[in-house]
Amino acid sequence: MPPGTYMEKNKIPDIVVARLPRYLQVLQHMQQEKHLTTNSKELGDRLGISAAQIRKDLSQFGEFGKQGTGYSVPFLINTLQSILNVTTAWNMVVVGAGDLGHALARYQGFTNRGFQVSMVFDNDPKIIGKQIGPFIVQDSAEMVEKVRAAGIQVAMLTVPASSAQKVAEELVKSGVKAILSYAPIVLNLPAYVQVQYIDPILQLQHMTYYL
């Protein structure tokens, strides 16, 4: 990613960017319900976010609605998809073909949301060569070369914490610029690489505080 582009995008607070996929998800549900227009109050009620916050977030990217008429649902969907760069499907690589990687590789919900798995890798000789859905698990030793040749920029990392850093570094070498990591460890990678973490234990511990 060119440094100028990286800096320009980072002028928008990340907490705002993180809410945009939630807005898009709700709008897509509304479209399925045949809604043609909506407003910040209705969106806020569905999301548990104030209408003022929604208006403030959207204003970071321009003007999308009119006073008294609200937002066009199809137009706002298209605009958010463009902002989030999901107007076409991004190819993804899954690294780690254990139970979680197996489930992600077979998951059918990515394609209509802007993503599609295209390769699966593992370093376990017992798993390499096995079929997972439409994919044959490939040897991680060949990952850098194959991912670079395919031009893939997005990866899901489902390897143990002990190997996550090394594998993530290999992904960066291959040209990957966005990693969704399920490994319970914080990765140390270049600033231009976007990393998001999913750790169910942390979420469970967050919830049990309130029980």
Backbone bond lengths (Angstrom), bond angles and torsions (degrees), N, CA, C in turn:
res aa  C-N    CA-C-N  psi(-1)  N-CA   C-N-CA  omega(-1)  CA-C   N-CA-C  phi
1 M - - - 1.456 - - 1.516 109.10 -
2 P 1.340 119.64 128.34 1.443 121.64 -179.97 1.514 110.60 -60.78
3 P 1.350 119.23 137.82 1.454 122.54 -177.42 1.520 113.07 -53.30
4 G 1.350 117.64 -38.97 1.455 119.79 -179.08 1.515 112.16 -62.33
5 T 1.324 116.49 -41.18 1.452 121.18 179.12 1.517 110.57 -64.31
6 Y 1.328 116.37 -41.99 1.461 121.77 -179.69 1.524 110.36 -60.68
7 M 1.339 116.54 -45.76 1.452 120.67 -178.11 1.527 110.86 -67.08
8 E 1.341 117.55 -40.91 1.457 121.04 -178.91 1.523 110.80 -62.29
9 K 1.322 116.79 -44.89 1.458 120.06 -179.53 1.525 111.25 -65.34
10 N 1.326 117.37 -30.51 1.456 120.14 -177.85 1.515 113.72 -78.92
11 K 1.357 116.98 1.49 1.459 119.12 172.99 1.526 110.51 -71.90
12 I 1.335 116.72 -24.25 1.467 121.60 176.38 1.525 108.03 -84.03
13 P 1.344 118.95 127.07 1.471 119.84 178.77 1.519 111.74 -56.13
14 D 1.320 116.28 135.33 1.459 120.39 -176.62 1.520 111.64 -61.34
15 I 1.325 117.65 -31.32 1.472 120.41 -179.66 1.529 110.12 -64.95
16 V 1.338 116.75 -29.56 1.467 120.76 176.04 1.521 109.67 -72.07
17 V 1.334 116.80 -46.87 1.468 121.14 178.72 1.526 110.16 -58.03
18 A 1.326 117.25 -38.23 1.467 121.43 -178.30 1.520 112.38 -65.29
19 R 1.334 117.41 -24.70 1.466 119.76 179.21 1.522 112.45 -84.35
20 L 1.326 118.31 -21.36 1.464 120.52 -176.07 1.532 113.36 -59.21
21 P 1.359 119.36 -43.17 1.470 117.96 177.74 1.526 112.93 -61.55
22 R 1.339 117.63 -29.70 1.470 120.26 176.88 1.519 109.79 -68.76
23 Y 1.336 116.68 -41.69 1.459 119.68 176.80 1.525 110.23 -61.28
24 L 1.324 115.99 -44.82 1.464 120.57 -178.96 1.529 110.69 -61.91
25 Q 1.310 117.20 -42.16 1.465 120.85 -179.68 1.525 111.29 -61.03
26 V 1.324 116.93 -46.06 1.460 120.69 -179.82 1.529 110.81 -65.49
27 L 1.314 116.52 -41.41 1.464 119.97 178.76 1.525 111.73 -62.54
28 Q 1.329 116.93 -38.90 1.467 119.93 177.93 1.523 111.09 -65.91
29 H 1.338 117.00 -36.76 1.463 120.02 175.00 1.526 110.06 -64.67
30 M 1.332 116.57 -40.83 1.462 120.41 179.20 1.524 111.00 -64.08
31 Q 1.331 116.12 -37.96 1.456 119.48 178.24 1.527 110.73 -63.71
32 Q 1.336 115.88 -39.35 1.463 119.82 176.91 1.527 111.15 -64.05
33 E 1.334 116.31 -27.89 1.461 121.55 177.76 1.535 112.40 -86.07
34 K 1.340 116.40 7.24 1.467 124.10 176.33 1.527 113.32 73.03
35 H 1.338 118.20 22.60 1.452 120.71 174.34 1.534 108.84 -77.45
36 L 1.326 116.73 132.71 1.461 120.88 177.85 1.517 112.18 -99.88
37 T 1.327 116.71 -28.50 1.463 121.22 179.20 1.518 109.32 -134.37
38 T 1.318 114.97 160.44 1.456 121.56 175.50 1.521 107.68 -152.24
39 N 1.321 116.71 -177.86 1.456 121.17 177.26 1.519 109.01 -145.26
40 S 1.299 116.53 171.00 1.458 120.43 -174.60 1.523 111.94 -65.01
41 K 1.329 118.14 -30.68 1.470 119.69 178.46 1.525 111.07 -67.94
42 E 1.345 116.22 -44.93 1.463 119.66 179.47 1.524 110.75 -63.15
43 L 1.333 116.68 -43.96 1.466 119.90 176.74 1.520 110.75 -61.04
44 G 1.337 115.66 -43.17 1.461 119.91 -179.87 1.514 112.65 -62.45
45 D 1.334 116.52 -40.88 1.471 120.56 179.57 1.527 110.54 -62.96
46 R 1.318 117.04 -38.12 1.464 120.63 -179.04 1.526 112.26 -73.43
47 L 1.332 115.98 -29.42 1.461 120.53 -174.33 1.529 113.93 -101.17
48 G 1.328 116.97 -13.07 1.459 119.23 -174.86 1.519 111.85 72.93
49 I 1.339 116.36 30.51 1.461 123.16 179.49 1.528 107.16 -124.10
50 S 1.326 117.36 145.70 1.455 119.71 -178.30 1.528 110.52 -67.63
51 A 1.339 115.29 148.80 1.463 120.49 177.77 1.522 110.22 -60.53
52 A 1.325 116.61 -36.44 1.469 120.31 -179.93 1.525 111.01 -63.29
53 Q 1.346 116.24 -38.54 1.464 119.55 179.74 1.524 110.69 -66.45
54 I 1.319 117.18 -40.70 1.460 120.96 179.17 1.528 110.03 -63.21
55 R 1.328 116.89 -45.70 1.474 119.62 178.86 1.522 110.91 -61.63
56 K 1.327 116.16 -41.19 1.470 120.32 -179.99 1.525 110.76 -64.65
57 D 1.339 116.69 -42.84 1.470 120.52 180.00 1.521 110.80 -61.79
58 L 1.327 116.54 -49.48 1.464 120.31 -176.51 1.528 111.50 -66.41
59 S 1.334 116.55 -30.86 1.461 119.63 -179.01 1.527 112.34 -66.19
60 Q 1.349 116.81 -17.58 1.462 120.26 176.99 1.532 110.86 -64.52
61 F 1.339 116.37 -20.20 1.468 120.86 -173.88 1.525 112.84 -116.20
62 G 1.339 117.15 3.50 1.453 120.16 179.08 1.517 111.59 128.40
63 E 1.311 115.76 -167.98 1.464 121.87 179.25 1.521 109.50 -106.06
64 F 1.328 116.73 122.12 1.459 120.63 -174.68 1.531 113.75 -115.94
65 G 1.309 117.91 -10.81 1.462 120.12 -177.29 1.512 111.24 -135.65
66 K 1.335 115.79 172.52 1.450 121.67 178.13 1.523 109.17 -122.23
67 Q 1.334 115.34 143.16 1.455 120.87 179.47 1.527 110.04 -56.10
68 G 1.316 116.03 124.06 1.460 120.76 177.15 1.514 114.47 91.26
69 T 1.328 118.08 -18.85 1.466 119.90 -179.46 1.522 112.65 -113.55
70 G 1.317 118.59 -17.13 1.458 121.74 176.96 1.518 112.60 78.07
71 Y 1.350 114.18 -148.92 1.462 121.05 -174.84 1.521 110.78 -112.67
72 S 1.313 116.31 144.31 1.461 121.50 168.59 1.527 107.23 -77.57
73 V 1.328 117.19 121.17 1.462 120.84 -177.70 1.533 111.58 -61.25
74 P 1.332 119.74 -50.63 1.482 118.66 179.58 1.525 112.46 -60.34
75 F 1.341 116.94 -41.91 1.466 120.00 -179.27 1.526 111.18 -64.20
76 L 1.332 117.26 -42.77 1.461 120.27 -178.57 1.527 110.74 -68.64
77 I 1.321 117.42 -35.73 1.471 120.86 175.00 1.523 110.04 -60.31
78 N 1.332 115.97 -50.41 1.463 119.90 -179.09 1.518 111.82 -61.55
79 T 1.328 116.16 -39.54 1.458 120.27 -179.09 1.526 111.20 -66.66
80 L 1.336 116.99 -45.15 1.465 120.08 179.66 1.525 110.99 -65.90
81 Q 1.331 117.32 -38.41 1.464 119.69 176.83 1.530 110.66 -61.12
82 S 1.322 116.23 -38.73 1.464 120.09 178.46 1.524 110.92 -67.73
83 I 1.330 117.12 -43.86 1.464 121.14 179.44 1.524 110.62 -61.47
84 L 1.325 116.74 -40.26 1.464 121.95 -177.65 1.528 112.79 -86.14
85 N 1.324 116.72 1.43 1.467 121.41 178.19 1.527 112.72 60.17
86 V 1.332 116.85 41.21 1.473 120.26 178.31 1.534 110.66 -123.05
87 T 1.325 115.70 32.76 1.466 118.57 176.05 1.521 111.06 -74.16
88 T 1.336 117.09 -23.83 1.461 122.21 172.03 1.527 107.84 -128.87
89 A 1.311 116.54 161.16 1.460 120.72 -175.01 1.529 111.85 -76.02
90 W 1.322 116.12 132.15 1.465 122.78 173.85 1.524 109.18 -87.38
91 N 1.333 116.69 130.54 1.459 120.26 172.23 1.524 109.28 -72.25
92 M 1.324 115.56 141.49 1.463 121.12 -179.04 1.520 110.34 -129.53
93 V 1.313 115.11 154.70 1.462 121.67 173.61 1.522 108.14 -115.36
94 V 1.322 116.26 137.71 1.461 122.17 174.30 1.523 107.80 -105.18
95 V 1.325 116.85 124.25 1.464 121.14 179.15 1.520 108.42 -113.38
96 G 1.317 115.27 114.48 1.456 121.79 -174.50 1.511 108.64 111.88
97 A 1.330 117.28 104.48 1.466 121.45 -173.98 1.523 111.80 -106.89
98 G 1.327 116.19 33.66 1.460 119.85 173.46 1.521 109.97 -75.08
99 D 1.336 116.64 -156.57 1.466 120.23 -176.28 1.523 111.98 -58.47
100 L 1.340 116.62 -46.93 1.464 120.00 -177.75 1.529 111.21 -68.99
101 G 1.328 116.78 -47.08 1.455 120.03 178.67 1.513 111.96 -60.23
102 H 1.331 115.46 -38.31 1.462 121.92 177.83 1.528 109.56 -59.72
103 A 1.337 116.14 -46.05 1.465 120.26 -178.79 1.527 111.47 -66.11
104 L 1.329 117.10 -41.29 1.456 120.31 -179.60 1.527 111.56 -65.42
105 A 1.328 116.34 -39.98 1.458 120.18 -179.14 1.533 111.45 -64.01
106 R 1.332 116.42 -30.29 1.463 120.48 -178.01 1.525 112.89 -93.42
107 Y 1.331 117.44 -9.30 1.459 121.16 -175.62 1.530 110.85 -63.89
108 Q 1.326 116.41 131.19 1.460 121.23 -175.01 1.530 113.43 -93.66
109 G 1.333 116.87 -2.84 1.461 119.37 -172.71 1.512 116.12 -87.24
110 F 1.330 118.21 -2.24 1.462 119.95 -178.22 1.527 112.80 -77.02
111 T 1.320 116.05 -41.23 1.463 121.27 -166.95 1.522 112.95 -58.52
112 N 1.337 117.78 -43.86 1.467 118.61 -177.15 1.523 112.34 -84.46
113 R 1.338 116.56 8.45 1.467 120.50 177.87 1.530 112.06 -118.57
114 G 1.334 116.56 9.75 1.455 120.16 173.49 1.515 115.93 104.67
115 F 1.347 117.49 13.61 1.463 119.76 -176.99 1.523 109.94 -143.30
116 Q 1.355 115.58 154.07 1.449 119.33 173.41 1.528 109.44 -152.27
117 V 1.307 115.67 132.08 1.466 120.76 176.37 1.521 108.04 -70.38
118 S 1.338 116.56 134.62 1.462 119.52 179.45 1.527 113.24 -125.72
119 M 1.341 117.87 -17.75 1.461 121.11 178.21 1.524 109.88 -147.09
120 V 1.327 115.74 150.05 1.467 122.19 176.41 1.527 108.10 -133.03
121 F 1.343 116.28 132.14 1.463 121.07 -178.38 1.529 111.12 -127.31
122 D 1.326 114.88 152.66 1.461 121.67 173.24 1.531 107.53 -157.22
123 N 1.344 116.07 161.46 1.473 119.37 179.02 1.522 112.73 -108.83
124 D 1.332 117.13 4.70 1.461 121.69 -178.78 1.537 109.33 -86.52
125 P 1.347 117.98 117.15 1.470 120.24 179.80 1.524 113.46 -56.13
126 K 1.343 116.87 -26.08 1.465 120.13 -179.48 1.530 111.64 -74.82
127 I 1.324 116.12 -19.34 1.469 120.64 -177.44 1.521 111.84 -103.23
128 I 1.329 117.02 -34.56 1.467 121.64 -178.69 1.534 109.72 -56.77
129 G 1.304 116.56 131.03 1.457 121.69 179.67 1.517 113.87 94.56
130 K 1.336 117.21 -13.34 1.455 119.47 178.39 1.521 110.25 -79.09
131 Q 1.325 115.56 156.56 1.454 120.58 -178.29 1.514 110.35 -98.53
132 I 1.336 115.22 133.95 1.457 122.54 173.49 1.519 106.51 -123.53
133 G 1.300 117.37 106.99 1.456 119.79 -174.72 1.517 108.97 57.46
134 P 1.338 117.80 -126.11 1.467 120.29 -179.82 1.530 113.86 -86.60
135 F 1.340 117.49 2.92 1.467 120.89 -172.75 1.527 112.67 -108.64
136 I 1.324 114.89 144.77 1.455 121.27 168.50 1.520 107.21 -100.51
137 V 1.323 116.97 126.41 1.459 120.94 -179.30 1.528 109.19 -65.60
138 Q 1.328 116.23 125.23 1.457 121.70 -177.71 1.527 111.33 -101.54
139 D 1.310 115.13 160.27 1.460 121.85 -178.42 1.530 110.51 -73.41
140 S 1.329 116.46 128.31 1.465 121.12 179.98 1.522 112.33 -60.67
141 A 1.320 117.40 -23.00 1.463 120.68 178.31 1.525 111.54 -62.77
142 E 1.319 116.92 -22.44 1.464 121.47 -179.57 1.528 111.85 -102.34
143 M 1.330 116.65 6.73 1.467 121.26 -170.89 1.525 113.09 -63.96
144 V 1.335 117.44 -48.99 1.461 120.36 -175.57 1.521 110.91 -57.44
145 E 1.306 116.25 -48.44 1.464 120.94 -177.69 1.526 111.18 -63.72
146 K 1.335 117.01 -45.16 1.467 119.92 -174.37 1.530 112.02 -73.70
147 V 1.321 116.69 -38.85 1.468 119.41 179.31 1.521 110.18 -68.33
148 R 1.326 116.72 -41.13 1.463 120.10 178.05 1.531 110.68 -62.76
149 A 1.327 116.99 -43.15 1.463 120.64 -179.44 1.530 111.84 -63.76
150 A 1.329 115.87 -33.33 1.468 120.14 -179.21 1.526 112.20 -83.30
151 G 1.330 117.53 -11.43 1.457 120.96 179.20 1.516 113.86 70.17
152 I 1.317 117.36 27.50 1.466 121.56 -178.45 1.526 109.81 -78.22
153 Q 1.344 116.18 134.35 1.459 121.32 -177.76 1.519 114.00 -115.66
154 V 1.340 117.21 -4.31 1.461 121.01 -176.25 1.523 109.66 -123.82
155 A 1.338 116.44 135.51 1.464 120.48 -179.14 1.518 110.68 -137.17
156 M 1.333 115.41 149.67 1.461 122.17 169.94 1.520 107.11 -113.96
157 L 1.315 115.04 126.44 1.456 121.55 -173.52 1.517 109.52 -108.06
158 T 1.346 116.26 115.66 1.468 120.38 -177.23 1.527 110.58 -126.57
159 V 1.336 115.38 38.70 1.471 120.89 -179.00 1.525 109.41 -98.03
160 P 1.337 118.71 165.21 1.473 120.72 177.41 1.528 111.45 -61.88
161 A 1.324 115.65 156.30 1.463 121.13 -179.09 1.522 111.81 -57.41
162 S 1.318 117.13 -34.80 1.463 121.13 -176.28 1.520 113.57 -63.59
163 S 1.327 116.80 -24.48 1.472 119.64 -178.15 1.522 112.68 -114.97
164 A 1.323 117.82 -0.23 1.458 121.25 -172.93 1.527 112.58 -62.53
165 Q 1.344 118.00 -44.36 1.459 120.42 -177.74 1.525 111.37 -61.78
166 K 1.323 116.26 -46.53 1.462 120.19 -178.93 1.520 111.04 -62.85
167 V 1.321 117.07 -44.73 1.464 120.28 -179.57 1.525 110.38 -65.19
168 A 1.335 116.77 -40.07 1.463 120.22 179.09 1.524 110.74 -62.02
169 E 1.315 117.30 -40.37 1.466 120.73 177.67 1.525 111.12 -63.29
170 E 1.323 116.53 -37.71 1.466 120.15 176.98 1.537 110.32 -65.62
171 L 1.315 116.43 -38.54 1.461 119.77 178.11 1.524 110.97 -63.52
172 V 1.320 116.45 -41.08 1.465 120.06 178.16 1.528 110.13 -62.51
173 K 1.327 116.96 -40.45 1.465 120.81 176.98 1.527 111.38 -60.24
174 S 1.316 115.86 -31.47 1.464 120.34 -177.70 1.527 112.66 -80.56
175 G 1.336 116.97 -6.86 1.455 120.42 178.98 1.512 114.75 105.80
176 V 1.325 117.86 3.34 1.466 121.38 178.48 1.527 109.33 -70.23
177 K 1.341 116.27 134.79 1.457 121.55 -177.90 1.523 112.93 -121.05
178 A 1.327 116.72 -1.39 1.465 120.81 178.79 1.525 108.89 -143.72
179 I 1.339 116.11 125.19 1.464 121.18 -176.52 1.523 109.74 -128.56
180 L 1.322 115.93 125.98 1.458 121.86 170.45 1.523 106.52 -99.65
181 S 1.319 116.20 111.27 1.460 120.55 -172.90 1.525 111.80 -105.99
182 Y 1.319 115.01 128.15 1.466 121.70 173.87 1.525 110.92 -97.98
183 A 1.325 117.62 -0.86 1.458 121.47 -179.72 1.531 109.75 -76.54
184 P 1.322 118.57 133.01 1.472 121.76 -177.35 1.528 112.19 -77.83
185 I 1.328 115.60 61.66 1.453 120.98 179.88 1.526 107.70 -156.68
186 V 1.331 116.92 146.16 1.458 121.53 177.82 1.525 108.45 -84.25
187 L 1.318 116.92 127.89 1.455 122.42 -177.37 1.527 110.81 -88.72
188 N 1.301 116.58 141.32 1.461 123.03 177.39 1.525 108.38 -104.40
189 L 1.335 116.31 98.56 1.464 121.87 -174.11 1.526 109.95 -132.67
190 P 1.343 117.98 164.89 1.467 120.39 178.53 1.528 111.74 -56.01
191 A 1.324 115.33 151.41 1.465 120.86 -175.09 1.521 113.39 -61.32
192 Y 1.337 117.73 -27.96 1.462 119.44 -177.50 1.526 112.67 -76.32
193 V 1.324 117.31 -9.88 1.467 121.00 178.38 1.523 109.13 -87.78
194 Q 1.317 116.14 122.01 1.453 121.03 178.13 1.528 109.25 -84.20
195 V 1.324 116.77 126.37 1.462 121.45 -179.57 1.528 108.82 -126.33
196 Q 1.315 115.99 130.37 1.457 122.02 172.69 1.525 107.60 -122.69
197 Y 1.335 116.11 147.02 1.461 121.36 -175.62 1.521 111.08 -118.06
198 I 1.320 114.81 140.02 1.461 121.24 172.55 1.522 107.31 -125.72
199 D 1.324 115.87 113.30 1.468 121.42 178.56 1.525 107.71 -132.40
200 P 1.346 118.22 100.83 1.468 120.74 -177.62 1.519 113.42 -56.65
201 I 1.327 117.94 -30.85 1.460 120.32 -179.30 1.521 110.33 -62.66
202 L 1.339 116.70 -43.62 1.465 119.95 179.33 1.520 111.12 -61.98
203 Q 1.325 116.43 -40.62 1.467 119.86 179.48 1.529 111.08 -67.30
204 L 1.323 116.26 -40.09 1.462 119.76 177.58 1.528 111.37 -63.42
205 Q 1.332 116.58 -42.49 1.455 120.71 179.53 1.521 111.12 -65.59
206 H 1.319 115.98 -34.38 1.457 119.89 175.98 1.530 110.17 -62.16
207 M 1.329 116.66 -44.77 1.463 120.62 -177.68 1.522 112.72 -69.50
208 T 1.345 116.29 -40.35 1.473 118.03 -174.64 1.523 112.52 -68.03
209 Y 1.334 117.58 -17.56 1.465 120.08 172.91 1.531 111.01 -55.21
210 Y 1.364 115.61 -35.48 1.464 121.19 -174.40 1.531 112.66 -89.53
211 L 1.306 118.44 -3.92 1.470 120.87 -176.71 1.518 111.23 -86.19
